[in-house]
Amino acid sequence: MRVLVIGRTGQIATELLPRLAAAGHDPLALEPPDFDLTDAAQVAGAFERFRPEAVVNCAAYTAVDKAEEQRAMAFAVNATGPRLLGEAAAGAGIPVIHYSTDYVFDGAKDTPYAETDAPDPVGAYGASKLAGELLLHLAQPRSVTLRTAWVCSPHGGNFVKTMLRFGKERPEMRVVADQHGAPTFAADLADAAVTLLPRLASAPAGDPVFGVTHLTGAPYTTWHGFAEAIFAAAARRGQPAPKLTAIGTADYPTPARRPTNSRLDCSRAAAVLGIPPADWREGLERCLDQLMKDPAA
């Protein structure tokens, strides 16, 4: 299957591209400066040249704090881009896989969020991602949006790599302990896309596989709990483990508000897509093994 992948060097795309090739697919990855997702002519041109049989959108504006000031840019990438992909995919009669975020919710609920819960983003980033979901599915109903959270990998910038870097610089660290969620490794999100593609190719509009589905790692934890696991695993590999102090969100103010509750109910992913949540603790071990082999990743 010819798969157009939007994004090339991000966390998910980096994990996805070799998996697509290993599964026998023919992937083409596009990203700036060679490709502008927000340009309708460039999107149409990519479809005309490559004639994809499926699209996986790994691209996003993810600078949560900067989005408050760069709202137009966030909406261009996160909302206009998915709409253009959806329109092009509908015209070509092909499905789309798209990744979204827990930030579409305000985080005020006491229990994990289900797909049926009403979104209520509190910042520009979440609002732009929600708009992208809506516009994509309006343009191409044969789309799957995987809402996820706390994405990590050996690539790019993420919480795991930040903790490891700070752990080498600081004997003590303060980590937020009142935000709840589940770390999700990019490799598992990439595996989900590879698993879904054959089914999407033949699934008609209205098939329950299409729509919005939550997919994170398991079990739930806090940023502090995740940091404890990171440093425990790092210590087993001879790396430094600083003393951790639990703090509240109020002790670490940021320009954009973070959801206190980022827990997503992933039961639909298991029941409908056949993809249960992956254990992030196993993903962490694999991630650290790779980082120890290639610290520059």
LUMBA-504443 format. One record per residue (C-alpha): residue number from 1; residue in one letter; x, y, z. Coordinates in Angstrom, 2 decimals. Example, Ala and Ser with C-alpha at 12.3 -4.5 7.8 and 13.67 -1.06 7.14 Angstrom:
LUMBA-504443
+-----+---------+---------+---------+---------+
! num ! residuo !    east !   north !      up !
+-----+---------+---------+---------+---------+
!   1 !       A !   12.30 !   -4.50 !    7.80 !
!   2 !       S !   13.67 !   -1.06 !    7.14 !
+-----+---------+---------+---------+---------+
end
This chain:
LUMBA-504443
+-----+---------+---------+---------+---------+
! num ! residuo !    east !   north !      up !
+-----+---------+---------+---------+---------+
!   1 !       M !    0.00 !    0.00 !    0.00 !
!   2 !       R !    1.30 !    3.47 !   -0.86 !
!   3 !       V !    1.07 !    5.46 !    2.38 !
!   4 !       L !    1.51 !    9.21 !    2.47 !
!   5 !       V !    2.99 !   10.14 !    5.85 !
!   6 !       I !    2.78 !   13.79 !    6.85 !
!   7 !       G !    5.80 !   14.42 !    9.02 !
!   8 !       R !    9.20 !   12.79 !    8.79 !
!   9 !       T !   11.32 !   13.59 !   11.83 !
!  10 !       G !    8.74 !   13.80 !   14.63 !
!  11 !       Q !    8.46 !   11.15 !   17.31 !
!  12 !       I !    5.65 !    9.12 !   15.75 !
!  13 !       A !    6.80 !    9.48 !   12.13 !
!  14 !       T !   10.32 !    8.37 !   13.06 !
!  15 !       E !    8.90 !    5.16 !   14.53 !
!  16 !       L !    6.28 !    4.71 !   11.81 !
!  17 !       L !    8.34 !    4.89 !    8.63 !
!  18 !       P !   10.54 !    1.82 !    9.20 !
!  19 !       R !    7.51 !   -0.15 !   10.42 !
!  20 !       L !    5.58 !    0.65 !    7.26 !
!  21 !       A !    8.47 !   -0.50 !    5.11 !
!  22 !       A !    8.89 !   -3.69 !    7.17 !
!  23 !       A !    5.19 !   -4.45 !    6.70 !
!  24 !       G !    5.57 !   -4.22 !    2.93 !
!  25 !       H !    4.08 !   -0.77 !    2.45 !
!  26 !       D !    5.54 !    2.00 !    0.30 !
!  27 !       P !    5.73 !    5.13 !    2.49 !
!  28 !       L !    6.40 !    8.68 !    1.35 !
!  29 !       A !    7.10 !   11.17 !    4.14 !
!  30 !       L !    6.69 !   14.91 !    3.63 !
!  31 !       E !    7.39 !   17.81 !    5.97 !
!  32 !       P !    8.68 !   21.42 !    5.88 !
!  33 !       P !   10.59 !   22.99 !    4.29 !
!  34 !       D !    9.83 !   20.71 !    1.35 !
!  35 !       F !    6.10 !   20.53 !    2.02 !
!  36 !       D !    3.54 !   22.91 !    3.53 !
!  37 !       L !    0.56 !   21.07 !    5.00 !
!  38 !       T !   -1.42 !   24.33 !    5.13 !
!  39 !       D !   -1.10 !   24.97 !    1.37 !
!  40 !       A !   -4.00 !   23.45 !   -0.57 !
!  41 !       A !   -2.03 !   23.40 !   -3.82 !
!  42 !       Q !    0.87 !   21.51 !   -2.23 !
!  43 !       V !   -1.45 !   18.98 !   -0.63 !
!  44 !       A !   -3.25 !   18.41 !   -3.95 !
!  45 !       G !    0.10 !   18.14 !   -5.73 !
!  46 !       A !    1.35 !   15.49 !   -3.30 !
!  47 !       F !   -1.76 !   13.39 !   -3.90 !
!  48 !       E !   -1.45 !   13.78 !   -7.65 !
!  49 !       R !    2.22 !   12.80 !   -7.73 !
!  50 !       F !    2.24 !    9.95 !   -5.25 !
!  51 !       R !   -1.36 !    8.67 !   -5.64 !
!  52 !       P !   -1.47 !    7.34 !   -2.07 !
!  53 !       E !   -3.80 !    4.58 !   -0.93 !
!  54 !       A !   -3.85 !    5.86 !    2.68 !
!  55 !       V !   -2.66 !    8.87 !    4.67 !
!  56 !       V !   -1.18 !    9.02 !    8.16 !
!  57 !       N !   -0.93 !   12.52 !    9.58 !
!  58 !       C !    1.86 !   12.71 !   12.16 !
!  59 !       A !    2.35 !   16.47 !   11.79 !
!  60 !       A !    1.24 !   18.93 !   14.43 !
!  61 !       Y !    2.04 !   22.24 !   16.05 !
!  62 !       T !    2.80 !   21.02 !   19.58 !
!  63 !       A !    4.36 !   24.05 !   21.30 !
!  64 !       V !    1.62 !   24.28 !   23.92 !
!  65 !       D !    2.78 !   27.51 !   25.55 !
!  66 !       K !    3.79 !   29.29 !   22.34 !
!  67 !       A !    0.38 !   28.46 !   20.86 !
!  68 !       E !   -1.15 !   31.05 !   23.16 !
!  69 !       E !    0.75 !   33.73 !   21.25 !
!  70 !       Q !    0.97 !   31.95 !   17.89 !
!  71 !       R !   -2.68 !   30.96 !   17.71 !
!  72 !       A !   -2.99 !   31.51 !   13.96 !
!  73 !       M !   -0.03 !   29.24 !   13.26 !
!  74 !       A !   -1.36 !   26.55 !   15.60 !
!  75 !       F !   -4.74 !   26.57 !   13.87 !
!  76 !       A !   -3.15 !   26.57 !   10.42 !
!  77 !       V !   -1.15 !   23.40 !   11.12 !
!  78 !       N !   -3.55 !   21.63 !   13.48 !
!  79 !       A !   -6.89 !   22.54 !   11.91 !
!  80 !       T !   -6.47 !   23.75 !    8.32 !
!  81 !       G !   -3.92 !   21.03 !    7.56 !
!  82 !       P !   -6.15 !   18.10 !    8.58 !
!  83 !       R !   -9.06 !   19.65 !    6.68 !
!  84 !       L !   -7.01 !   19.83 !    3.49 !
!  85 !       L !   -5.83 !   16.26 !    3.96 !
!  86 !       G !   -9.39 !   15.13 !    4.54 !
!  87 !       E !  -10.67 !   16.87 !    1.44 !
!  88 !       A !   -7.89 !   15.41 !   -0.71 !
!  89 !       A !   -8.36 !   11.95 !    0.79 !
!  90 !       A !  -12.11 !   12.06 !    0.21 !
!  91 !       G !  -11.51 !   13.02 !   -3.40 !
!  92 !       A !   -9.13 !   10.09 !   -3.79 !
!  93 !       G !  -11.40 !    7.70 !   -1.89 !
!  94 !       I !   -8.75 !    6.76 !    0.67 !
!  95 !       P !   -8.71 !    6.64 !    4.50 !
!  96 !       V !   -6.81 !    8.86 !    6.93 !
!  97 !       I !   -5.21 !    8.14 !   10.29 !
!  98 !       H !   -4.70 !   11.24 !   12.42 !
!  99 !       Y !   -3.27 !   11.79 !   15.90 !
! 100 !       S !   -4.83 !   14.15 !   18.43 !
! 101 !       T !   -4.52 !   14.95 !   22.11 !
! 102 !       D !   -5.98 !   14.84 !   25.60 !
! 103 !       Y !   -5.81 !   18.65 !   25.53 !
! 104 !       V !   -9.21 !   18.70 !   23.82 !
! 105 !       F !  -10.58 !   18.24 !   27.36 !
! 106 !       D !  -10.36 !   20.69 !   30.25 !
! 107 !       G !   -9.09 !   18.04 !   32.69 !
! 108 !       A !  -11.74 !   18.77 !   35.31 !
! 109 !       K !  -13.42 !   15.36 !   35.23 !
! 110 !       D !  -12.70 !   12.99 !   38.12 !
! 111 !       T !  -12.60 !    9.83 !   36.00 !
! 112 !       P !  -10.97 !    8.93 !   32.66 !
! 113 !       Y !  -12.40 !   10.65 !   29.62 !
! 114 !       A !  -14.39 !    8.61 !   27.12 !
! 115 !       E !  -14.88 !    9.49 !   23.46 !
! 116 !       T !  -18.48 !   10.41 !   24.28 !
! 117 !       D !  -17.43 !   13.14 !   26.73 !
! 118 !       A !  -17.86 !   16.66 !   25.43 !
! 119 !       P !  -14.53 !   18.33 !   24.59 !
! 120 !       D !  -13.78 !   21.63 !   26.29 !
! 121 !       P !  -10.23 !   22.80 !   25.53 !
! 122 !       V !   -8.85 !   25.54 !   27.75 !
! 123 !       G !   -5.96 !   26.68 !   25.54 !
! 124 !       A !   -5.11 !   27.45 !   21.94 !
! 125 !       Y !   -3.27 !   24.18 !   21.37 !
! 126 !       G !   -6.21 !   22.04 !   22.49 !
! 127 !       A !   -8.69 !   24.21 !   20.60 !
! 128 !       S !   -6.68 !   23.91 !   17.40 !
! 129 !       K !   -6.40 !   20.14 !   17.73 !
! 130 !       L !  -10.13 !   19.80 !   18.37 !
! 131 !       A !  -10.87 !   21.92 !   15.31 !
! 132 !       G !   -8.61 !   19.65 !   13.28 !
! 133 !       E !  -10.49 !   16.55 !   14.40 !
! 134 !       L !  -13.85 !   18.05 !   13.49 !
! 135 !       L !  -12.75 !   19.41 !   10.12 !
! 136 !       L !  -10.99 !   16.18 !    9.14 !
! 137 !       H !  -13.96 !   13.95 !    9.89 !
! 138 !       L !  -16.37 !   16.36 !    8.24 !
! 139 !       A !  -14.26 !   16.29 !    5.08 !
! 140 !       Q !  -13.51 !   12.55 !    5.12 !
! 141 !       P !  -15.72 !   10.36 !    7.34 !
! 142 !       R !  -13.43 !    7.40 !    6.56 !
! 143 !       S !  -10.88 !    8.75 !    9.03 !
! 144 !       V !   -9.53 !    7.52 !   12.34 !
! 145 !       T !   -8.38 !    9.99 !   14.97 !
! 146 !       L !   -6.29 !    8.49 !   17.74 !
! 147 !       R !   -6.35 !   10.78 !   20.76 !
! 148 !       T !   -3.30 !   10.19 !   22.89 !
! 149 !       A !   -1.25 !   11.81 !   25.65 !
! 150 !       W !    2.22 !   12.18 !   27.16 !
! 151 !       V !    4.03 !   10.93 !   24.05 !
! 152 !       C !    7.66 !    9.84 !   24.53 !
! 153 !       S !   10.34 !    8.09 !   22.51 !
! 154 !       P !   14.12 !    8.02 !   22.05 !
! 155 !       H !   13.67 !   10.75 !   19.44 !
! 156 !       G !   13.18 !   14.50 !   19.61 !
! 157 !       G !   12.24 !   16.31 !   22.79 !
! 158 !       N !   10.02 !   14.68 !   25.43 !
! 159 !       F !    9.67 !   14.09 !   29.15 !
! 160 !       V !   11.93 !   11.02 !   29.28 !
! 161 !       K !   14.83 !   12.76 !   27.59 !
! 162 !       T !   14.32 !   15.92 !   29.62 !
! 163 !       M !   14.39 !   13.97 !   32.89 !
! 164 !       L !   17.54 !   12.09 !   31.90 !
! 165 !       R !   19.29 !   15.33 !   30.94 !
! 166 !       F !   18.30 !   17.11 !   34.13 !
! 167 !       G !   19.21 !   14.04 !   36.16 !
! 168 !       K !   22.81 !   14.41 !   35.05 !
! 169 !       E !   22.84 !   18.10 !   35.97 !
! 170 !       R !   20.89 !   18.28 !   39.22 !
! 171 !       P !   21.09 !   16.30 !   42.46 !
! 172 !       E !   17.46 !   17.19 !   43.29 !
! 173 !       M !   14.40 !   17.80 !   41.12 !
! 174 !       R !   10.83 !   19.01 !   41.66 !
! 175 !       V !    8.18 !   17.26 !   39.58 !
! 176 !       V !    4.44 !   17.90 !   39.36 !
! 177 !       A !    2.44 !   15.21 !   41.14 !
! 178 !       D !   -1.18 !   16.37 !   40.72 !
! 179 !       Q !   -1.52 !   15.90 !   36.97 !
! 180 !       H !   -2.74 !   12.41 !   36.09 !
! 181 !       G !   -2.40 !   10.58 !   32.80 !
! 182 !       A !   -0.60 !    7.76 !   31.03 !
! 183 !       P !    2.73 !    7.91 !   29.20 !
! 184 !       T !    2.45 !    6.71 !   25.62 !
! 185 !       F !    5.41 !    5.59 !   23.55 !
! 186 !       A !    5.54 !    6.66 !   19.93 !
! 187 !       A !    6.47 !    3.13 !   18.88 !
! 188 !       D !    3.13 !    1.87 !   20.16 !
! 189 !       L !    1.25 !    4.61 !   18.31 !
! 190 !       A !    3.13 !    3.72 !   15.14 !
! 191 !       D !    2.30 !    0.03 !   15.62 !
! 192 !       A !   -1.37 !    0.99 !   15.94 !
! 193 !       A !   -1.30 !    2.71 !   12.55 !
! 194 !       V !    0.37 !   -0.26 !   10.87 !
! 195 !       T !   -2.23 !   -2.58 !   12.42 !
! 196 !       L !   -5.13 !   -0.43 !   11.26 !
! 197 !       L !   -4.12 !    0.23 !    7.66 !
! 198 !       P !   -5.19 !   -3.11 !    6.12 !
! 199 !       R !   -8.60 !   -2.88 !    7.77 !
! 200 !       L !   -9.15 !    0.73 !    6.74 !
! 201 !       A !   -8.34 !    0.00 !    3.12 !
! 202 !       S !  -11.52 !   -2.06 !    2.70 !
! 203 !       A !  -13.76 !   -0.63 !    5.43 !
! 204 !       P !  -16.76 !    1.30 !    4.09 !
! 205 !       A !  -17.94 !    4.61 !    5.48 !
! 206 !       G !  -19.91 !    3.95 !    8.64 !
! 207 !       D !  -17.67 !    1.09 !    9.78 !
! 208 !       P !  -17.16 !    1.49 !   13.54 !
! 209 !       V !  -13.39 !    1.50 !   13.05 !
! 210 !       F !  -13.71 !    5.08 !   11.82 !
! 211 !       G !  -14.15 !    8.01 !   14.18 !
! 212 !       V !  -12.35 !    9.18 !   17.30 !
! 213 !       T !  -10.68 !    6.61 !   19.54 !
! 214 !       H !   -8.58 !    7.12 !   22.66 !
! 215 !       L !   -5.24 !    5.33 !   22.76 !
! 216 !       T !   -2.61 !    5.86 !   25.46 !
! 217 !       G !   -0.30 !    3.67 !   27.44 !
! 218 !       A !   -1.26 !    1.99 !   30.70 !
! 219 !       P !   -1.43 !    2.13 !   33.68 !
! 220 !       Y !   -2.28 !    5.65 !   34.77 !
! 221 !       T !    0.27 !    7.61 !   36.78 !
! 222 !       T !    1.42 !   11.17 !   37.47 !
! 223 !       W !    4.37 !   13.10 !   36.08 !
! 224 !       H !    6.07 !   12.49 !   39.42 !
! 225 !       G !    5.33 !    8.78 !   39.26 !
! 226 !       F !    6.61 !    8.65 !   35.70 !
! 227 !       A !    9.80 !   10.45 !   36.74 !
! 228 !       E !   10.33 !    7.94 !   39.56 !
! 229 !       A !   10.04 !    5.09 !   37.05 !
! 230 !       I !   12.43 !    6.79 !   34.63 !
! 231 !       F !   15.14 !    7.27 !   37.23 !
! 232 !       A !   14.68 !    3.81 !   38.71 !
! 233 !       A !   15.18 !    2.32 !   35.24 !
! 234 !       A !   18.09 !    4.67 !   34.54 !
! 235 !       A !   19.76 !    3.72 !   37.83 !
! 236 !       R !   19.66 !    0.07 !   36.82 !
! 237 !       R !   21.70 !    1.14 !   33.80 !
! 238 !       G !   24.28 !    3.01 !   35.85 !
! 239 !       Q !   22.79 !    6.45 !   35.28 !
! 240 !       P !   22.31 !    9.11 !   38.02 !
! 241 !       A !   19.06 !    9.23 !   39.93 !
! 242 !       P !   18.38 !   12.59 !   41.64 !
! 243 !       K !   16.19 !   13.06 !   44.67 !
! 244 !       L !   12.61 !   13.85 !   43.57 !
! 245 !       T !   10.24 !   16.19 !   45.36 !
! 246 !       A !    6.54 !   16.15 !   44.54 !
! 247 !       I !    5.01 !   19.57 !   43.83 !
! 248 !       G !    1.63 !   20.86 !   42.68 !
! 249 !       T !    0.73 !   22.45 !   39.37 !
! 250 !       A !    0.44 !   25.79 !   41.13 !
! 251 !       D !    4.13 !   25.52 !   42.05 !
! 252 !       Y !    5.12 !   25.27 !   38.38 !
! 253 !       P !    3.17 !   27.95 !   36.48 !
! 254 !       T !    3.17 !   27.90 !   32.68 !
! 255 !       P !    1.66 !   30.28 !   30.08 !
! 256 !       A !   -0.85 !   27.63 !   28.98 !
! 257 !       R !   -2.95 !   25.68 !   31.43 !
! 258 !       R !   -2.33 !   21.92 !   31.56 !
! 259 !       P !   -5.17 !   19.44 !   32.21 !
! 260 !       T !   -5.10 !   18.08 !   35.73 !
! 261 !       N !   -6.76 !   14.91 !   34.46 !
! 262 !       S !   -5.29 !   13.60 !   31.19 !
! 263 !       R !   -6.53 !   10.06 !   31.72 !
! 264 !       L !   -8.23 !    8.68 !   28.61 !
! 265 !       D !  -10.53 !    5.66 !   28.66 !
! 266 !       C !   -9.07 !    3.36 !   26.01 !
! 267 !       S !  -11.67 !    0.58 !   26.15 !
! 268 !       R !  -12.98 !    1.44 !   22.68 !
! 269 !       A !   -9.52 !    0.96 !   21.17 !
! 270 !       A !   -9.40 !   -2.56 !   22.57 !
! 271 !       A !  -12.98 !   -3.51 !   21.75 !
! 272 !       V !  -13.44 !   -1.91 !   18.32 !
! 273 !       L !   -9.92 !   -1.54 !   16.92 !
! 274 !       G !   -8.46 !   -4.61 !   18.58 !
! 275 !       I !   -5.62 !   -2.51 !   19.99 !
! 276 !       P !   -5.35 !   -2.61 !   23.80 !
! 277 !       P !   -3.25 !   -0.03 !   25.66 !
! 278 !       A !    0.43 !   -0.95 !   25.74 !
! 279 !       D !    2.24 !   -1.06 !   29.09 !
! 280 !       W !    4.33 !    2.12 !   29.14 !
! 281 !       R !    6.74 !    0.55 !   31.63 !
! 282 !       E !    7.82 !   -1.90 !   28.94 !
! 283 !       G !    8.05 !    0.95 !   26.46 !
! 284 !       L !   10.24 !    2.85 !   28.88 !
! 285 !       E !   12.66 !   -0.05 !   29.14 !
! 286 !       R !   12.96 !   -0.26 !   25.36 !
! 287 !       C !   13.35 !    3.50 !   25.09 !
! 288 !       L !   16.16 !    3.62 !   27.64 !
! 289 !       D !   17.92 !    0.66 !   26.03 !
! 290 !       Q !   17.93 !    2.53 !   22.74 !
! 291 !       L !   19.06 !    5.79 !   24.34 !
! 292 !       M !   21.94 !    4.03 !   26.08 !
! 293 !       K !   23.08 !    2.71 !   22.69 !
! 294 !       D !   22.58 !    6.03 !   20.91 !
! 295 !       P !   22.63 !    8.99 !   23.35 !
! 296 !       A !   22.40 !   11.42 !   20.43 !
! 297 !       A !   18.99 !   10.11 !   19.31 !
+-----+---------+---------+---------+---------+
end
